[in-house]
Amino acid sequence: MRPNSNRMANAILFVNRFVTIGILLFAFAGPAHAKKLLQNVPLVWRPTTQIGSGGPVIEVHREATVDPRSGASSSDTTGRLDVGGARIQDMGSSGPARVQIARLTDARKNPQVIGENRENADAGKILPVTTKDDVAAWCTDRLRILLEQLGLDVVESDGDVILGGQVRRFFVAETNTYEGDVGLKIEVKAKDGRLLWSGLANGVANRFGRSYKLENYYEVISDSLLDAVQKLVAHDNFIRALGGKRAPGSDE
């Protein structure tokens, strides 16, 4: 009986060791397969489309002026906006308008949060996406570059009009797809501070992608901002305001 008892004891010891090793391997392998949180990431411009496909052009001119000494009026010209085939006329203006871009402010409650993975939200598991960069400053730089690409004469100072505003939304929600949403409140003011136009520019984008991948967040937030800018320049009253004319219905 004693040899059988020894064999049984050895078998039990072997099984216990095997189970212990398995538990340890699982414990060490678990973190290796866990998703690394996308926190404090830099903002990167990575659109999947181009601004104004089809060769968009914006030509905006200043409002005609009258010489106080001679009383002569400058000749009027017509500015035009051509974005994706849409054209808006800016009548009764003269000379190229210089547009100065003021730094946007961030009106969001959580400035660092730019996205979330909600694939397992029902189980109470949401993965955050945060940035270490200044979202408002980043949007200001991109807005300046995009408007220049569309043909505006963007200047650092001494502009004929000043464009500024707020970042109200800047977020990507990931479920089965990536859904981007960017909302800008834009104001156009004259040199003397008069409000010429104010309005909202909302941009959206969506795409499929791999789960919780930073590259996909970059693409969707870039495309959303690009969409917001294209919708902004499609406002006829926005274009009129860039020419120094107060748009109908603008807030005081």
C-alpha positions in Angstrom: 0.0 0.0 0.0 2.8 2.3 0.8 4.2 2.5 -2.9 0.7 3.3 -4.2 0.4 6.0 -1.6 3.7 7.5 -2.7 2.6 7.4 -6.4 -0.6 9.1 -5.5 1.1 11.8 -3.5 3.6 12.4 -6.3 0.7 12.7 -8.8 -1.1 15.2 -6.6 2.1 17.2 -6.2 2.6 17.2 -10.0 -0.9 18.4 -10.6 -0.6 21.1 -8.0 2.6 22.3 -9.6 1.1 22.3 -13.0 -1.9 24.3 -11.9 0.4 26.8 -10.1 2.5 27.3 -13.2 -0.6 27.8 -15.3 -1.9 30.4 -13.0 1.5 32.2 -13.0 1.7 32.1 -16.7 -1.8 33.5 -17.1 -1.1 36.3 -14.6 2.0 37.4 -16.5 0.5 37.0 -19.9 -2.6 39.0 -19.0 -0.9 42.5 -18.9 1.0 41.7 -22.1 -2.3 41.5 -23.9 -4.0 44.4 -22.2 -4.4 47.5 -24.3 -2.1 50.3 -23.5 -4.1 53.4 -22.6 -3.9 56.3 -25.1 -3.1 59.0 -22.6 -1.1 62.3 -23.1 -0.7 61.7 -26.8 0.4 64.5 -29.1 -2.0 65.9 -31.6 -1.1 64.9 -35.2 -2.8 66.1 -38.4 -3.6 63.1 -40.5 -6.7 63.7 -42.7 -7.8 61.0 -45.2 -9.2 63.6 -47.6 -8.1 66.9 -49.0 -9.6 70.4 -48.5 -11.9 71.4 -51.3 -11.4 68.5 -53.7 -11.6 69.8 -57.2 -9.3 72.8 -56.8 -11.3 75.2 -54.5 -10.5 78.9 -54.7 -11.6 81.7 -52.4 -11.2 85.3 -53.5 -12.5 87.8 -51.0 -12.1 91.6 -51.4 -12.4 94.5 -49.1 -15.5 96.7 -49.1 -15.1 99.7 -51.5 -13.9 102.8 -49.8 -14.2 106.6 -50.4 -11.2 108.9 -50.4 -12.0 111.6 -47.8 -10.1 114.3 -49.7 -11.2 113.7 -53.2 -14.5 111.9 -52.6 -13.6 109.4 -55.2 -14.8 105.8 -54.7 -12.6 102.8 -55.3 -13.8 100.6 -58.1 -15.9 97.6 -57.0 -14.8 94.1 -57.8 -16.4 90.7 -57.1 -14.9 88.1 -54.9 -15.8 84.5 -55.3 -15.9 81.3 -53.3 -15.6 78.0 -55.1 -15.5 74.9 -52.8 -16.4 71.6 -54.3 -18.4 73.2 -57.1 -20.3 75.6 -54.8 -19.8 79.3 -55.6 -20.8 82.3 -53.5 -20.5 85.9 -54.7 -19.2 88.7 -52.5 -20.4 91.8 -54.3 -19.4 95.4 -54.0 -15.8 95.2 -52.7 -12.3 96.3 -53.6 -8.8 95.1 -53.0 -7.7 91.8 -51.5 -8.9 91.3 -47.9 -6.3 90.6 -45.2 -7.6 88.1 -42.7 -6.0 88.0 -39.2 -6.5 84.8 -37.2 -6.9 85.3 -33.4 -6.1 82.4 -31.1 -9.2 80.3 -30.5 -10.2 79.5 -26.9 -11.2 76.1 -25.5 -14.8 76.1 -24.2 -14.8 72.3 -23.4 -15.2 71.1 -19.8 -12.3 68.6 -20.1 -9.6 70.1 -22.4 -7.4 67.0 -22.2 -10.1 64.5 -23.3 -10.3 64.0 -27.1 -11.9 60.5 -27.3 -13.1 57.3 -25.8 -13.4 53.7 -26.7 -16.9 52.6 -25.8 -16.9 49.1 -27.2 -17.4 47.6 -23.8 -19.3 50.4 -22.2 -22.2 48.1 -21.2 -19.7 46.3 -19.0 -18.6 49.6 -17.5 -15.3 49.6 -19.4 -14.4 52.8 -21.2 -10.9 53.5 -22.5 -9.9 57.2 -22.6 -7.9 59.1 -25.2 -6.3 62.2 -23.8 -3.7 64.7 -25.1 -0.9 66.7 -23.6 -1.2 69.4 -26.3 -3.3 72.6 -26.4 -6.3 71.7 -28.5 -7.3 75.3 -29.1 -3.8 76.3 -30.2 -3.7 73.3 -32.5 -7.1 74.1 -34.1 -6.0 77.7 -34.6 -2.9 76.6 -36.5 -4.9 74.2 -38.6 -7.6 76.8 -39.3 -5.0 79.3 -40.5 -3.3 76.7 -42.8 -6.5 75.5 -44.3 -7.8 79.0 -45.0 -4.5 79.8 -46.7 -4.8 76.7 -48.8 -8.3 77.9 -49.8 -6.8 81.1 -51.1 -7.4 83.6 -48.3 -4.7 86.3 -47.6 -4.0 85.3 -44.0 -1.8 87.8 -42.1 -0.2 87.8 -38.6 -1.2 91.3 -37.8 -3.0 94.4 -39.2 -5.7 92.4 -40.8 -8.8 94.0 -42.4 -10.9 91.6 -40.4 -10.1 89.5 -37.4 -11.3 85.9 -37.1 -11.6 84.2 -33.7 -13.8 82.1 -31.6 -14.1 78.9 -29.5 -13.5 75.2 -29.8 -16.8 73.8 -28.4 -16.4 70.1 -29.4 -13.4 68.1 -30.3 -14.1 64.4 -29.7 -14.0 60.9 -31.2 -16.3 58.2 -29.9 -15.3 54.6 -30.8 -18.0 51.9 -30.8 -18.3 49.7 -33.9 -16.9 52.6 -35.9 -14.9 55.8 -35.1 -17.3 58.8 -35.0 -15.6 62.2 -34.9 -17.3 65.5 -34.0 -15.7 69.0 -34.1 -17.7 72.1 -33.3 -16.3 75.7 -33.7 -18.0 79.0 -32.7 -16.5 81.5 -35.1 -16.7 85.3 -35.0 -15.5 87.8 -37.6 -14.8 91.3 -36.4 -13.8 94.5 -38.0 -10.6 96.4 -36.9 -12.7 98.6 -34.6 -14.2 95.6 -32.9 -17.6 95.6 -34.6 -19.0 92.1 -34.9 -19.5 91.4 -38.6 -20.6 87.7 -38.4 -20.8 84.9 -35.9 -21.9 81.3 -36.4 -21.2 77.7 -35.8 -19.1 75.4 -38.0 -19.7 71.7 -37.2 -17.7 68.9 -38.8 -18.2 65.2 -38.6 -16.4 62.1 -39.9 -16.6 58.3 -39.4 -14.7 55.3 -40.5 -13.9 51.7 -39.6 -10.7 50.8 -38.0 -8.9 48.5 -35.6 -9.9 48.7 -32.0 -8.5 51.5 -29.9 -5.8 52.5 -32.4 -4.3 56.0 -32.2 -3.9 56.2 -36.0 -7.6 56.0 -36.4 -8.3 58.6 -33.8 -5.9 61.0 -35.6 -7.6 60.4 -39.0 -11.2 60.9 -37.8 -10.5 64.0 -35.7 -8.5 65.5 -38.6 -11.3 64.8 -41.1 -13.9 66.3 -38.7 -12.0 69.5 -38.4 -11.5 69.7 -42.1 -15.2 69.1 -42.6 -16.0 72.0 -40.2 -13.7 74.4 -42.1 -15.3 73.5 -45.4 -18.8 74.1 -44.0 -17.6 77.4 -42.6 -16.4 78.8 -45.9 -19.7 77.6 -47.5 -21.6 80.2 -45.4 -22.2 83.1 -47.8 -22.5 85.6 -44.9 -19.2 84.4 -43.6 -17.6 85.3 -46.9 -19.4 88.7 -46.9 -18.0 89.4 -43.4 -14.5 88.6 -44.6 -15.0 91.4 -47.1 -15.8 93.8 -44.3 -19.6 93.7 -44.6 -21.9 93.0 -41.7 -23.9 89.9 -42.3 -27.7 90.1 -41.9 -28.8 88.8 -38.5 -25.4 88.9 -36.8 -25.3 89.4 -33.1 -24.4 92.7 -31.7 
